[in-house]
Amino acid sequence: QVQLVESGGGSVQPGGSLRLSCTASESIRSINVMGWYRQAPGKERELVATITSGSTTNYSDSVKGRFTISRDSAKNTAYLQMNSLKPEDTARYYCNYRDLSYTLNYWGKGTLVAVSS
């Protein structure tokens, strides 16, 4: 069972920045996707950003231009650089690691991001 460990969450004022990290205990298929999702209180979990093993990225419209996803495949680690944070970015952020067919699909326990003045 692959374990995902997230870190880097915290409290920040609007306009601030945070960098999240997610490290997997082992690698899965050579072609895979690492991603970040978030869930705010009372809302459904939503996609934030994904990055494939070939470094193709995808972002939700709400974070484009503010967040950047990257990965270090040698370290089985994905990062999410979050700039210009807004109160509406407040949520628990979850790391996801999967293969293309979702046959292997793993989730971290999440890290809390709180944006307020």
Secondary structure, DSSP 8 states (H G I E B T S, - for coil): ---EEEE--EEE-TT--EEEEEEESS---SSEEEEEEEE-TTS--EEEEEEETT--EEE-TTTTTTEEEEEEGGGTEEEEEE-S--GGG-EEEEEEEEETTSSSEEE---EEEEE--
